[in-house]
Amino acid sequence: MRFVGICQYDGSNYSGFQSQKNAPSIQDNLELAIASVGTLEGRINYAGRTDAGVHATGQIFDFSAKHHRDTDQWLKGLNSQLPNDISVSSIQQAPDEFHSRFDAISRTYSYVIYTGNAQPIFLRDYVYWEKNKIDVDLMRAEASNLIGTHNFNSFRGSKCTSKNPVRVIKSIDIVEKDNFIIISLCANAYLYNMVRIIVGTLLDISMGSLKDITTILNSQDRKNAGKTAKAQGLFFTGAEYKKIDLDLSNSKSNLISILTSLRK
């Protein structure tokens, strides 16, 4: 029987989502928890591979297990076995052929920037603190040029192994709330470090650099883009599927409310 779950995690103490030798990962913890509740068949699948220090409010994973457990038993059982920085928010049955990575038609990431005058001590693992003034209107105008189908060679990290640099960005939303700026990107898929390089480039442009997104895109040269934004401000907030309905409606709003409450 196959199940699909949604999980949240604080990635501060992990090497990333994917299992790695001699390093703690989200995947290993989830698999150990599943194996303690039932018999896990193979390894879990997941929608997005997040790097060290990256967080999630809506990571999707699926697994197959031999022992029959209803969804409530799985949910309670997994959360009783997981460390306090990983939580499964929902579990439901899935079609036997469902694959959370290959069946995803889009994935969404949100990057959180804090613009307050003082360093946000209690938020330092969850936001990027920018002390300089940001022109958000300019950032929105430049970000709009990324929407659509493009060759994103200029926005791929040096460790990227993808043979095809073409990706489709469906939307980019930039929201201001109090001293937070949240940049949310929805795309069919991403190149390595693509979101963090886009954010770093938009920050450079919004603070007065002479660069522009169209020129950077057309150059297909990473050297022309901006810095790679730090990992701790990045959150995986969900994925979309045709084969299954998942309730991810609160992932972004929860992110804003959680960070706002932590600041107080």
Rosetta blueprint (number, residue, H / E / L):
1 M L
2 R E
3 F E
4 V E
5 G E
6 I E
7 C E
8 Q E
9 Y E
10 D L
11 G H
12 S H
13 N H
14 Y L
15 S L
16 G E
17 F L
18 Q L
19 S L
20 Q E
21 K L
22 N L
23 A E
24 P L
25 S L
26 I H
27 Q H
28 D H
29 N H
30 L H
31 E H
32 L H
33 A H
34 I H
35 A H
36 S H
37 V H
38 G L
39 T L
40 L E
41 E E
42 G E
43 R E
44 I E
45 N E
46 Y E
47 A L
48 G L
49 R L
50 T L
51 D E
52 A L
53 G L
54 V L
55 H E
56 A E
57 T E
58 G E
59 Q E
60 I E
61 F E
62 D E
63 F E
64 S E
65 A E
66 K L
67 H L
68 H L
69 R L
70 D L
71 T H
72 D H
73 Q H
74 W H
75 L H
76 K H
77 G H
78 L H
79 N H
80 S H
81 Q H
82 L L
83 P L
84 N L
85 D L
86 I E
87 S E
88 V E
89 S E
90 S E
91 I E
92 Q E
93 Q E
94 A L
95 P L
96 D L
97 E L
98 F L
99 H L
100 S L
101 R L
102 F L
103 D L
104 A E
105 I E
106 S E
107 R E
108 T E
109 Y E
110 S E
111 Y E
112 V E
113 I E
114 Y E
115 T L
116 G L
117 N L
118 A L
119 Q L
120 P L
121 I H
122 F H
123 L H
124 R L
125 D L
126 Y L
127 V L
128 Y E
129 W E
130 E L
131 K L
132 N L
133 K L
134 I L
135 D L
136 V H
137 D H
138 L H
139 M H
140 R H
141 A H
142 E H
143 A H
144 S H
145 N H
146 L H
147 I L
148 G E
149 T E
150 H E
151 N E
152 F L
153 N H
154 S H
155 F H
156 R L
157 G L
158 S L
159 K L
160 C L
161 T L
162 S L
163 K L
164 N L
165 P L
166 V E
167 R E
168 V E
169 I E
170 K E
171 S E
172 I E
173 D E
174 I E
175 V E
176 E E
177 K E
178 D L
179 N L
180 F E
181 I E
182 I E
183 I E
184 S E
185 L E
186 C E
187 A E
188 N L
189 A L
190 Y L
191 L L
192 Y L
193 N L
194 M H
195 V H
196 R H
197 I H
198 I H
199 V H
200 G H
201 T H
202 L H
203 L H
204 D H
205 I H
206 S H
207 M L
208 G L
209 S L
210 L L
211 K L
212 D L
213 I H
214 T H
215 T H
216 I H
217 L H
218 N H
219 S H
220 Q L
221 D L
222 R H
223 K H
224 N H
225 A L
226 G L
227 K L
228 T L
229 A L
230 K L
231 A H
232 Q H
233 G H
234 L E
235 F E
236 F E
237 T E
238 G E
239 A E
240 E E
241 Y E
242 K L
243 K L
244 I L
245 D L
246 L L
247 D L
248 L L
249 S L
250 N L
251 S H
252 K H
253 S H
254 N H
255 L H
256 I H
257 S H
258 I H
259 L H
260 T H
261 S H
262 L H
263 R H
264 K L
